[in-house]
Amino acid sequence: MSEWETALAIVGMALVTLITRGFFLYPEREVPLPAWLKQGLRYAPLAALAAVIVPEVVMSQGQVLGTWQDARLFATAAATVYYFSRRGILGTIVTGTVVMLALRIGLGW
């Protein structure tokens, strides 16, 4: 790319960023959202979290795990059981971490 094309690309990306991030700041009054959209947006953070965490748990180096002997699977299971029994976030994190470290250091998984 030439310098001119690079500068044009940077300016274009900056404009797109400003328009999309400031979309809700531009109108004079609040933009009404349909009820179905508000309901759907309630699940967006959970969907984003699942999209980040699930591949990290079930894949290794771009391949689906071929064995059940992976510390991440057991750590996830232990953390899930803890969360649904106690509903505590800190305990969930600590439980998953302790199980994973115990399996990785203790059994070499």
Secondary structure, DSSP 8 states (H G I E B T S, - for coil): --HHHHHHHHHHHHHHHHHHHTTTTSSSS-----HHHHHHHTTHHHHHHHHHHHHHHHEETTEE---S--HHHHHHHHHHHHHHHH--HHHHHHHHHHHHHIIIIIS--
